[in-house]
Amino acid sequence: MRSFNFFGRFCSAFHDYPSLSKIIVVSTLSGGSLIAYAEANTNNSNRGHVAHADAITSNSIAHADANTSKKKKVVVLGTGWAGMSFLKNLNNSTYEVKVVSPRNFFVFTPLLPSVTCGKVEARSIVEPIRNIIRKKNINVSYCEAECIKIDPANKKIYCRAARATLNTNSKQGEEFAVGYDYLIIAVGAQVNTFNTPGVEGNCHFLKEIEDAQKIRKNVIESFEKASLPNLSEEERKKILHFVVVGGGPTGVEFSGELRDFVNEDVLKLYPTVQHLVKITVIEATDHVLNMFDKRITKFAESKFLRDDIDVKLGSMVTKITENEISTKAKGSDKTTSMPYGMVLWSTGIGQRPLIKDFMKQIGQGNRRALATDEWLRVEGCDNVYALGDCATINQRKVVEDIAEIFKRADKDNSGKLTVKKFTEIMDDVIARYPQVKLYMKSKRVRNFVDILTEAKGNAAKETIELSIEEFKTALSVVDSKMKNLPATAQVANQQGAYLAKCFNRMEDCEKNPEGPPRFRGTGRHRFHPFRYRHLGQFAPLGGEKTAAQLPGDWVSIGHSSQWLWYSIYASKQVSWRTRALVVSDWIRRFIFGRDASGI
């Protein structure tokens, strides 16, 4: 160890003092007399250049200060998928970026269910945000604080230190303001309890890494407690009854992970209580995984039935007490109760208090999420952007701009729109309104002219002439394909990357806009609107079986999809460090099983 310490100091000395290498080479070749000559020559040379160096240094500092003062200040709220993606893709050095978040790390949230039962360690899916920003060649700083108020009128946010000490004289608990030129809101969302009594105090959630750690500890404690000799069998059954409220991807994956833990590890570690374990999934709709293909839904429900996972469909939770959970079947007024040991609540998301307050300020208090335009800019705030789970894109309807589109196409003001006229602006319409392309895809047509032809009773294309009312009727059905984007990591990641690319080209696009033309004005939009590209989704079901729904309506279920899940989730890790840790955790689990320690 001493030799390694010596070698480390030796190398650092060369790094800090490059002239040492010259000394050693010269002494080796010519002896100590040449060293004295070299050092004396260096000193004389240094004296001659001191004044010149000081002048250069002072000029450089002045120039740097001037550049710093000109930089636009960008404040990023949040270190989740959207914020991390924005930071990783931003490379424009004309910005001074400050990241504000009470969490100084990024979490690979799709693997949170794997943490709950020891398949993956918590630290393996966490990357410190400072590791991400230190690799950037732009000016980025981080502040561990919680934003408590947004003041768009004065371009300021008000924050409080995330870890205020108990010392009342400490300034860590005081509020402070941070100014900005551009604000990026990416604070995510919180769990939606739907005001169900007892949820807050008696349920576990699975949104943060701390949630996964608490669940893991609770699971282990449940088996340890049930193994005590002074308990009756009924008490053991109650302790080992795990209830999952919500049949979405998170609830289904946790149920599968828990069943694998019971079948593979509890059987060996707690053989006396393994047969008492019960897992119940409560879903308010008619099917679990209802956002997936029906084939996946059917397979998931049949697999859970084979795995002795009790799935209660069409059931709503009405109340949760310390010992019982009450449910009510759809269309029935009768309430039933059952004892439980642990409840995981995974039913949807709601807005954080900061976002609710901000929405009231800007007149969006009646919305479920912060509304933005297609460029992720908050409606009513030019320099404020919102992305990820806290926001939703308010896509403009084609019907609202029918008159302007018709006028732009009807260049000769004839009052009639021919196929040729519409063809000239069709690409611009598709670029501005994504629902047009979705409608064409649903109708399985490659050219929107076919829709116009159908509106005129399948007349010949050359003879079609549409009035504005006929044109409005033909396009009115297009807006039926508008839908909100899902609150997933995939959406947030793509939004962060898109916004960073916009900021990278901000100055160039101010001079040379690259977006579609403005139908309600002149010129073009600076950028192309954000377009989400769905890359597929996975639903791990336990037993080394995963359901995959990929683009092109391709569905795969089984072991092959599980290995695809492994490879994609490993490749999507934010760094090589976390990638290596996650893969090593998977290998460790295959060889040694899960860690059942209560820490």
C-alpha positions as CSV (number, residue, x, y, z in Angstrom):
1,M,0.0,0.0,0.0
2,R,2.9,2.4,0.8
3,S,4.4,1.8,-2.6
4,F,1.0,2.6,-4.3
5,N,0.7,5.8,-2.2
6,F,4.2,6.8,-3.1
7,F,3.5,6.2,-6.8
8,G,0.3,8.3,-6.5
9,R,2.1,11.2,-5.0
10,F,4.9,10.9,-7.6
11,C,2.4,11.1,-10.5
12,S,0.5,14.0,-8.9
13,A,3.8,15.9,-8.5
14,F,4.5,15.6,-12.2
15,H,0.9,16.7,-13.0
16,D,1.1,19.8,-10.7
17,Y,4.7,20.7,-11.6
18,P,5.5,19.8,-15.2
19,S,9.0,21.4,-14.9
20,L,10.0,18.4,-12.7
21,S,10.1,16.2,-15.7
22,K,12.6,18.5,-17.4
23,I,14.8,18.5,-14.2
24,I,14.9,14.7,-14.1
25,V,15.7,14.3,-17.7
26,V,18.5,16.9,-17.6
27,S,20.0,15.5,-14.4
28,T,20.0,12.0,-15.9
29,L,21.8,13.1,-19.1
30,S,24.2,15.8,-17.9
31,G,24.5,15.8,-14.1
32,G,23.7,18.4,-11.4
33,S,25.6,21.3,-13.0
34,L,23.2,21.4,-16.0
35,I,20.3,21.5,-13.5
36,A,21.6,24.6,-12.0
37,Y,22.0,26.2,-15.4
38,A,18.5,25.2,-16.5
39,E,16.9,26.6,-13.3
40,A,18.9,29.8,-13.5
41,N,17.9,30.3,-17.1
42,T,14.3,29.6,-16.3
43,N,14.3,32.2,-13.5
44,N,15.9,34.8,-15.7
45,S,13.4,34.1,-18.4
46,N,10.5,34.4,-15.9
47,R,11.7,37.7,-14.7
48,G,11.7,39.1,-18.2
49,H,8.1,38.0,-18.8
50,V,6.5,38.8,-15.5
51,A,5.1,42.2,-16.5
52,H,3.9,40.8,-19.9
53,A,2.2,37.8,-18.2
54,D,0.5,40.1,-15.6
55,A,-0.8,42.2,-18.4
56,I,-2.2,39.2,-20.3
57,T,-3.7,37.8,-17.1
58,S,-5.5,41.0,-16.3
59,N,-6.8,41.4,-19.8
60,S,-8.0,37.7,-19.8
61,I,-9.9,38.2,-16.5
62,A,-11.5,41.4,-17.8
63,H,-12.5,39.6,-21.1
64,A,-13.8,36.6,-19.1
65,D,-15.9,38.9,-16.9
66,A,-17.3,40.6,-19.9
67,N,-18.3,37.3,-21.5
68,T,-19.8,36.1,-18.2
69,S,-22.0,39.2,-17.9
70,K,-23.3,38.6,-21.5
71,K,-24.3,35.0,-20.9
72,K,-28.0,34.2,-20.6
73,K,-28.9,32.6,-17.3
74,V,-30.8,29.3,-17.6
75,V,-32.2,27.8,-14.4
76,V,-33.2,24.1,-14.5
77,L,-35.6,22.9,-11.8
78,G,-35.3,19.2,-11.2
79,T,-32.8,16.3,-11.7
80,G,-35.2,13.7,-13.1
81,W,-35.4,12.4,-16.7
82,A,-36.3,15.7,-18.3
83,G,-33.7,17.8,-16.5
84,M,-31.0,15.2,-16.9
85,S,-31.6,14.8,-20.6
86,F,-31.6,18.6,-21.1
87,L,-28.2,18.9,-19.3
88,K,-26.6,16.1,-21.1
89,N,-27.6,17.4,-24.6
90,L,-26.9,21.1,-24.0
91,N,-23.6,22.2,-25.4
92,N,-24.0,25.9,-26.1
93,S,-21.4,27.8,-24.1
94,T,-23.3,31.1,-24.3
95,Y,-25.5,30.0,-21.4
96,E,-24.8,30.1,-17.7
97,V,-26.8,27.2,-16.3
98,K,-27.8,26.6,-12.7
99,V,-29.5,23.4,-11.6
100,V,-31.8,23.7,-8.5
101,S,-33.1,20.5,-6.9
102,P,-33.5,19.0,-3.4
103,R,-32.2,15.7,-4.9
104,N,-28.5,15.8,-5.9
105,F,-28.7,12.7,-8.1
106,F,-30.6,11.2,-11.0
107,V,-32.5,7.9,-10.6
108,F,-33.2,5.4,-13.3
109,T,-36.8,5.1,-12.3
110,P,-37.8,2.1,-14.5
111,L,-35.7,-0.2,-12.2
112,L,-37.2,1.0,-8.9
113,P,-39.4,-2.2,-8.7
114,S,-36.2,-4.2,-9.0
115,V,-34.8,-2.4,-5.9
116,T,-37.8,-3.3,-3.7
117,C,-36.9,-7.0,-3.6
118,G,-33.1,-6.9,-3.9
119,K,-32.7,-7.7,-7.6
120,V,-30.8,-4.5,-8.0
121,E,-29.1,-2.3,-5.4
122,A,-30.3,1.2,-4.8
123,R,-27.0,2.9,-5.5
124,S,-26.6,1.0,-8.8
125,I,-29.3,3.1,-10.4
126,V,-28.3,6.4,-9.0
127,E,-25.9,8.9,-10.6
128,P,-24.8,12.0,-8.8
129,I,-25.8,15.1,-10.7
130,R,-22.4,16.6,-10.2
131,N,-20.9,13.6,-12.1
132,I,-23.1,14.6,-15.0
133,I,-22.4,18.3,-15.1
134,R,-18.6,18.1,-14.5
135,K,-18.2,16.4,-17.9
136,K,-19.8,19.4,-19.6
137,N,-17.6,22.0,-21.3
138,I,-20.2,24.8,-20.5
139,N,-20.8,26.8,-17.3
140,V,-23.1,24.6,-15.2
141,S,-23.5,24.8,-11.4
142,Y,-25.7,22.9,-8.9
143,C,-27.6,24.1,-5.9
144,E,-29.2,21.6,-3.5
145,A,-32.3,23.5,-2.7
146,E,-36.1,23.3,-3.0
147,C,-37.9,25.8,-5.2
148,I,-40.9,27.1,-3.2
149,K,-42.2,29.8,-5.5
150,I,-41.9,31.0,-9.1
151,D,-42.1,34.7,-9.9
152,P,-42.4,34.9,-13.7
153,A,-43.1,38.7,-13.7
154,N,-39.7,39.4,-12.2
155,K,-37.9,36.4,-13.6
156,K,-37.0,34.9,-10.2
157,I,-37.5,31.8,-8.3
158,Y,-37.4,31.6,-4.5
159,C,-35.7,28.6,-2.9
160,R,-35.0,27.1,0.5
161,A,-32.0,24.9,1.4
162,A,-33.0,21.2,1.1
163,R,-31.2,20.2,4.3
164,A,-31.8,22.9,6.8
165,T,-30.1,22.2,10.1
166,L,-31.9,22.2,13.4
167,N,-29.8,25.2,14.5
168,T,-32.2,28.1,14.3
169,N,-29.3,30.6,13.9
170,S,-28.2,28.8,10.7
171,K,-28.8,30.6,7.4
172,Q,-29.4,27.3,5.6
173,G,-33.1,27.5,6.4
174,E,-33.5,31.0,5.0
175,E,-35.1,31.7,1.6
176,F,-33.1,33.1,-1.2
177,A,-33.8,34.2,-4.8
178,V,-32.3,33.1,-8.0
179,G,-32.8,35.2,-11.2
180,Y,-33.1,33.7,-14.7
181,D,-33.4,34.6,-18.3
182,Y,-34.9,31.2,-19.1
183,L,-36.5,28.8,-16.7
184,I,-36.8,25.1,-17.3
185,I,-39.4,23.4,-15.0
186,A,-38.8,19.7,-14.8
187,V,-39.8,18.9,-11.2
188,G,-41.9,15.8,-12.1
189,A,-45.1,14.9,-10.2
190,Q,-46.2,13.2,-6.9
191,V,-48.5,10.3,-6.2
192,N,-52.2,11.0,-6.6
193,T,-54.1,9.6,-3.6
194,F,-57.5,10.8,-5.0
195,N,-58.2,12.0,-1.4
196,T,-58.8,8.4,-0.3
197,P,-58.9,8.3,3.5
198,G,-55.9,6.6,5.1
199,V,-53.6,6.4,2.1
200,E,-51.1,9.0,3.2
201,G,-50.4,7.4,6.6
202,N,-50.7,3.7,5.8
203,C,-49.4,3.1,2.2
204,H,-46.1,2.9,0.5
205,F,-45.4,4.7,-2.8
206,L,-42.9,4.0,-5.5
207,K,-41.7,7.3,-7.0
208,E,-38.3,7.9,-5.4
209,I,-35.3,5.8,-4.4
210,E,-36.2,6.3,-0.8
211,D,-39.6,4.7,-1.4
212,A,-38.0,1.6,-2.9
213,Q,-35.6,1.3,0.1
214,K,-38.5,1.6,2.6
215,I,-40.5,-1.1,0.7
216,R,-37.5,-3.4,0.6
217,K,-36.9,-3.0,4.4
218,N,-40.6,-3.5,5.1
219,V,-40.7,-6.7,3.0
220,I,-37.8,-8.2,4.8
221,E,-39.2,-7.2,8.2
222,S,-42.5,-8.8,7.3
223,F,-40.9,-12.2,6.8
224,E,-38.8,-11.8,9.9
225,K,-41.8,-10.8,12.0
226,A,-43.9,-13.6,10.6
227,S,-41.2,-16.1,11.6
228,L,-41.5,-15.3,15.3
229,P,-42.7,-18.3,17.3
230,N,-45.3,-16.4,19.4
231,L,-47.7,-15.6,16.5
232,S,-50.8,-17.4,15.4
233,E,-51.2,-18.6,11.8
234,E,-53.9,-15.9,11.2
235,E,-51.5,-13.2,12.4
236,R,-48.8,-14.5,10.1
237,K,-51.2,-14.5,7.2
238,K,-52.1,-10.9,7.9
239,I,-48.4,-9.9,8.0
240,L,-47.6,-11.6,4.8
241,H,-50.6,-10.2,2.8
242,F,-49.1,-7.8,0.3
243,V,-51.7,-5.6,-1.5
244,V,-50.9,-3.6,-4.6
245,V,-53.4,-0.9,-5.5
246,G,-53.1,-0.1,-9.2
247,G,-52.7,-2.5,-12.1
248,G,-50.4,-0.3,-14.2
249,P,-46.8,-1.1,-15.2
250,T,-45.3,-0.2,-11.8
251,G,-47.9,-2.2,-9.8
252,V,-47.6,-5.3,-12.1
253,E,-43.8,-5.3,-12.1
254,F,-43.6,-5.0,-8.3
255,S,-46.1,-7.9,-8.0
256,G,-43.9,-10.0,-10.3
257,E,-40.7,-9.1,-8.5
258,L,-42.3,-10.0,-5.1
259,R,-43.6,-13.3,-6.4
260,D,-40.1,-14.2,-7.8
261,F,-38.5,-13.3,-4.4
262,V,-41.0,-15.6,-2.7
263,N,-40.5,-18.5,-5.1
264,E,-36.7,-18.2,-5.4
265,D,-35.4,-16.9,-2.1
266,V,-38.1,-17.0,0.6
267,L,-38.5,-20.7,0.0
268,K,-34.9,-21.2,1.1
269,L,-34.6,-18.5,3.8
270,Y,-38.1,-18.6,5.4
271,P,-39.4,-22.1,4.6
272,T,-41.9,-22.2,7.5
273,V,-43.9,-19.2,6.3
274,Q,-43.5,-19.3,2.5
275,H,-46.9,-21.0,2.0
276,L,-48.6,-18.2,3.9
277,V,-47.7,-15.4,1.5
278,K,-50.5,-13.8,-0.4
279,I,-50.3,-11.1,-3.1
280,T,-53.4,-9.1,-4.1
281,V,-53.7,-6.6,-7.0
282,I,-56.6,-4.2,-6.9
283,E,-57.5,-2.5,-10.2
284,A,-60.4,-0.1,-10.7
285,T,-60.7,-0.8,-14.5
286,D,-61.6,-4.0,-16.2
287,H,-58.1,-5.1,-17.0
288,V,-54.5,-4.7,-15.7
289,L,-52.0,-3.0,-18.1
290,N,-55.0,-1.5,-20.0
291,M,-52.6,0.9,-21.9
292,F,-50.9,-2.2,-23.5
293,D,-52.1,-4.4,-26.4
294,K,-55.0,-6.7,-25.4
295,R,-52.7,-9.8,-26.0
296,I,-50.4,-8.6,-23.3
297,T,-53.2,-7.8,-20.9
298,K,-54.7,-11.3,-21.4
299,F,-51.3,-13.0,-20.9
300,A,-50.5,-10.9,-17.8
301,E,-53.9,-11.8,-16.1
302,S,-53.5,-15.5,-16.9
303,K,-50.0,-15.6,-15.7
304,F,-50.9,-13.9,-12.4
305,L,-53.7,-16.5,-12.0
306,R,-51.1,-19.3,-12.5
307,D,-48.8,-17.6,-10.0
308,D,-51.5,-17.4,-7.3
309,I,-51.6,-13.6,-7.5
310,D,-55.1,-12.5,-6.7
311,V,-56.3,-9.9,-9.2
312,K,-59.4,-7.9,-8.2
313,L,-60.7,-6.1,-11.3
314,G,-63.3,-3.4,-11.2
315,S,-62.6,-2.7,-7.5
316,M,-62.1,0.7,-5.9
317,V,-60.4,1.4,-2.6
318,T,-62.6,3.4,-0.4
319,K,-60.6,3.6,2.9
320,I,-57.4,2.2,4.4
321,T,-56.9,1.9,8.1
322,E,-53.9,0.6,10.0
323,N,-55.1,-3.0,9.8
324,E,-57.7,-3.2,7.0
325,I,-58.3,-2.1,3.4
326,S,-61.8,-1.5,2.3
327,T,-62.9,-1.9,-1.3
328,K,-66.1,-1.5,-3.4
329,A,-66.9,-3.3,-6.6
330,K,-67.9,-1.3,-9.7
331,G,-71.6,-0.8,-9.8
332,S,-72.1,-1.9,-6.2
333,D,-72.6,-0.1,-3.0
334,K,-71.4,-3.0,-0.8
335,T,-68.1,-2.4,0.9
336,T,-65.8,-5.3,1.8
337,S,-62.7,-5.2,4.1
338,M,-59.7,-7.4,4.3
339,P,-56.6,-7.4,6.6
340,Y,-53.2,-6.6,5.1
341,G,-49.6,-6.4,6.1
342,M,-48.3,-3.9,3.5
343,V,-50.0,-1.8,0.8
344,L,-48.3,-0.3,-2.2
345,W,-50.3,2.6,-3.7
346,S,-49.6,3.0,-7.5
347,T,-52.6,4.6,-9.1
348,G,-51.4,7.7,-10.9
349,I,-49.8,11.1,-10.5
350,G,-50.8,14.5,-9.2
351,Q,-49.1,17.9,-9.3
352,R,-46.7,19.2,-6.7
353,P,-47.7,22.2,-4.6
354,L,-45.1,24.4,-6.4
355,I,-46.8,23.6,-9.8
356,K,-50.3,24.1,-8.4
357,D,-49.4,27.5,-7.0
358,F,-47.7,28.5,-10.3
359,M,-50.7,27.4,-12.4
360,K,-53.0,29.6,-10.3
361,Q,-50.6,32.6,-10.9
362,I,-50.8,32.3,-14.7
363,G,-54.5,31.4,-14.9
364,Q,-54.2,27.6,-15.4
365,G,-55.7,26.7,-12.0
366,N,-58.4,24.5,-13.5
367,R,-56.0,22.2,-15.4
368,R,-54.6,18.8,-14.3
369,A,-51.1,19.7,-15.5
370,L,-49.0,22.8,-16.6
371,A,-50.1,23.6,-20.2
372,T,-47.4,24.3,-22.8
373,D,-47.4,24.8,-26.5
374,E,-45.8,22.5,-29.0
375,W,-42.4,24.0,-28.3
376,L,-42.7,23.1,-24.6
377,R,-43.1,26.8,-23.7
378,V,-45.6,27.5,-20.8
379,E,-48.6,29.2,-22.2
380,G,-48.5,32.9,-21.2
381,C,-44.8,32.8,-20.2
382,D,-42.3,33.4,-23.1
383,N,-39.2,32.5,-21.2
384,V,-40.5,29.6,-19.1
385,Y,-40.5,26.0,-20.3
386,A,-42.0,22.9,-18.7
387,L,-41.4,19.3,-19.5
388,G,-41.9,15.8,-18.1
389,D,-44.6,14.7,-15.8
390,C,-45.5,18.2,-14.5
391,A,-46.6,19.4,-17.9
392,T,-48.8,18.5,-20.9
393,I,-48.7,19.8,-24.4
394,N,-51.8,21.8,-25.5
395,Q,-51.7,20.9,-29.1
396,R,-53.4,23.4,-31.4
397,K,-56.5,22.2,-33.2
398,V,-56.6,22.3,-37.0
399,V,-60.3,23.5,-36.9
400,E,-59.1,26.7,-35.1
401,D,-57.0,27.6,-38.1
402,I,-59.2,26.4,-41.0
403,A,-59.8,29.9,-42.3
404,E,-56.1,30.8,-42.3
405,I,-55.0,27.5,-43.9
406,F,-57.7,28.0,-46.6
407,K,-56.6,31.6,-47.2
408,R,-52.9,30.6,-47.5
409,A,-53.7,27.8,-50.0
410,D,-56.2,29.9,-52.0
411,K,-53.6,32.3,-53.5
412,D,-55.8,33.5,-56.3
413,N,-58.7,34.3,-53.9
414,S,-61.1,32.2,-55.9
415,G,-63.0,31.0,-52.9
416,K,-62.4,27.4,-54.0
417,L,-59.6,25.0,-53.0
418,T,-58.3,22.6,-55.6
419,V,-56.2,19.6,-54.9
420,K,-53.2,21.3,-56.5
421,K,-53.5,24.3,-54.2
422,F,-53.7,22.2,-51.1
423,T,-50.8,19.9,-52.2
424,E,-48.6,23.0,-52.2
425,I,-49.1,23.6,-48.4
426,M,-49.9,20.0,-47.3
427,D,-46.3,19.4,-46.0
428,D,-46.5,22.5,-43.9
429,V,-49.9,21.5,-42.5
430,I,-48.6,18.1,-41.5
431,A,-45.5,19.6,-39.9
432,R,-47.6,22.1,-37.8
433,Y,-50.4,19.7,-36.8
434,P,-49.2,16.2,-35.9
435,Q,-52.8,14.9,-35.6
436,V,-53.0,15.1,-39.4
437,K,-50.4,12.4,-39.8
438,L,-51.9,10.3,-37.1
439,Y,-55.3,10.5,-38.8
440,M,-53.7,9.5,-42.1
441,K,-52.1,6.5,-40.4
442,S,-55.4,5.4,-38.8
443,K,-57.0,5.6,-42.3
444,R,-54.0,3.9,-43.9
445,V,-53.6,6.5,-46.5
446,R,-50.3,8.1,-47.6
447,N,-51.7,11.3,-49.1
448,F,-54.2,13.6,-47.4
449,V,-55.7,14.3,-50.8
450,D,-57.4,11.0,-50.4
451,I,-59.3,12.4,-47.4
452,L,-60.4,15.3,-49.5
453,T,-61.5,13.0,-52.3
454,E,-63.6,11.0,-49.8
455,A,-65.2,14.2,-48.6
456,K,-66.4,14.9,-52.2
457,G,-67.8,11.5,-52.8
458,N,-64.7,9.9,-54.2
459,A,-64.7,12.3,-57.2
460,A,-61.7,12.5,-59.5
461,K,-58.8,14.4,-58.0
462,E,-58.5,16.7,-61.0
463,T,-62.1,18.0,-60.7
464,I,-62.2,18.5,-56.9
465,E,-63.0,22.0,-55.7
466,L,-63.8,22.6,-52.0
467,S,-65.4,25.6,-50.5
468,I,-64.3,26.7,-47.0
469,E,-67.2,24.9,-45.4
470,E,-66.5,21.7,-47.3
471,F,-62.8,22.0,-46.4
472,K,-63.7,22.5,-42.7
473,T,-65.9,19.4,-42.8
474,A,-63.1,17.3,-44.3
475,L,-60.6,18.4,-41.7
476,S,-62.9,18.5,-38.7
477,V,-62.4,14.7,-38.1
478,V,-58.6,15.1,-37.9
479,D,-58.6,16.6,-34.4
480,S,-60.2,13.4,-33.1
481,K,-56.7,11.9,-33.1
482,M,-55.4,14.4,-30.6
483,K,-54.3,12.8,-27.3
484,N,-52.1,13.7,-24.3
485,L,-48.7,12.1,-24.1
486,P,-48.2,9.5,-21.3
487,A,-46.3,10.5,-18.2
488,T,-43.3,8.2,-18.8
489,A,-39.6,8.4,-18.6
490,Q,-39.4,8.0,-22.4
491,V,-41.5,11.1,-23.0
492,A,-39.5,13.2,-20.5
493,N,-36.2,12.0,-21.9
494,Q,-37.1,13.0,-25.5
495,Q,-38.5,16.4,-24.4
496,G,-35.3,17.2,-22.5
497,A,-33.2,16.3,-25.6
498,Y,-35.4,18.3,-27.9
499,L,-35.4,21.4,-25.8
500,A,-31.6,21.3,-25.4
501,K,-31.2,21.1,-29.2
502,C,-33.4,24.2,-29.5
503,F,-31.3,26.1,-27.0
504,N,-28.1,25.0,-28.8
505,R,-29.5,26.6,-32.0
506,M,-31.3,29.5,-30.5
507,E,-29.2,32.3,-32.0
508,D,-29.0,30.7,-35.5
509,C,-32.8,30.0,-35.6
510,E,-33.6,33.6,-34.6
511,K,-31.9,34.7,-37.8
512,N,-32.9,31.6,-40.0
513,P,-36.1,30.0,-38.6
514,E,-36.4,26.3,-39.5
515,G,-39.9,25.6,-38.3
516,P,-43.2,25.5,-40.2
517,P,-44.8,28.7,-41.5
518,R,-47.1,30.7,-39.2
519,F,-50.6,30.4,-40.5
520,R,-51.9,33.1,-38.2
521,G,-49.0,35.4,-39.0
522,T,-46.0,36.0,-41.2
523,G,-42.7,34.2,-41.4
524,R,-41.9,30.8,-39.9
525,H,-41.6,29.4,-36.4
526,R,-38.1,29.2,-35.0
527,F,-38.1,25.5,-34.5
528,H,-40.0,22.4,-35.5
529,P,-42.6,21.5,-32.9
530,F,-41.8,18.7,-30.5
531,R,-42.7,15.3,-31.8
532,Y,-42.8,12.2,-29.6
533,R,-41.4,9.1,-31.1
534,H,-42.7,6.0,-29.3
535,L,-39.9,3.4,-29.0
536,G,-42.0,0.7,-27.3
537,Q,-42.7,-0.3,-23.7
538,F,-42.0,-3.3,-21.5
539,A,-44.0,-5.0,-18.7
540,P,-41.9,-7.5,-16.7
541,L,-44.3,-10.1,-15.3
542,G,-41.9,-12.2,-13.2
543,G,-40.5,-15.7,-13.8
544,E,-38.0,-14.2,-16.3
545,K,-40.9,-13.4,-18.6
546,T,-41.5,-9.9,-20.0
547,A,-44.2,-8.5,-22.3
548,A,-42.8,-6.2,-25.0
549,Q,-44.9,-3.9,-27.2
550,L,-42.6,-2.3,-29.8
551,P,-43.3,0.1,-32.7
552,G,-45.2,-1.4,-35.6
553,D,-47.7,-3.2,-33.3
554,W,-45.1,-5.9,-32.7
555,V,-45.8,-7.8,-29.5
556,S,-43.4,-10.3,-27.9
557,I,-44.0,-12.2,-24.6
558,G,-41.7,-14.6,-22.9
559,H,-38.1,-15.3,-22.0
560,S,-36.7,-13.7,-25.2
561,S,-38.4,-10.4,-24.3
562,Q,-36.8,-10.6,-20.9
563,W,-33.4,-10.7,-22.4
564,L,-34.3,-7.8,-24.6
565,W,-35.4,-6.0,-21.5
566,Y,-32.0,-6.7,-19.9
567,S,-30.1,-5.4,-22.8
568,I,-32.1,-2.2,-23.4
569,Y,-32.2,-1.2,-19.8
570,A,-28.5,-1.8,-19.4
571,S,-27.8,0.3,-22.5
572,K,-30.1,3.1,-21.4
573,Q,-28.2,3.7,-18.1
574,V,-27.0,7.3,-17.8
575,S,-23.3,6.4,-17.3
576,W,-20.9,3.5,-17.7
577,R,-20.6,3.3,-13.9
578,T,-24.2,2.6,-13.3
579,R,-24.3,0.3,-16.4
580,A,-21.6,-1.8,-14.8
581,L,-23.2,-1.8,-11.4
582,V,-26.6,-2.9,-12.7
583,V,-25.2,-5.7,-14.8
584,S,-23.1,-6.9,-11.9
585,D,-26.2,-6.9,-9.7
586,W,-28.1,-9.0,-12.2
587,I,-25.2,-11.5,-12.4
588,R,-24.9,-11.6,-8.6
589,R,-28.6,-12.4,-8.3
590,F,-28.3,-15.2,-10.8
591,I,-25.4,-16.8,-8.9
592,F,-26.0,-16.0,-5.2
593,G,-29.7,-15.0,-5.0
594,R,-31.1,-11.8,-3.6
595,D,-29.8,-10.0,-0.5
596,A,-32.2,-10.5,2.3
597,S,-30.5,-8.4,4.9
598,G,-32.7,-5.8,6.6
599,I,-30.6,-2.7,5.6
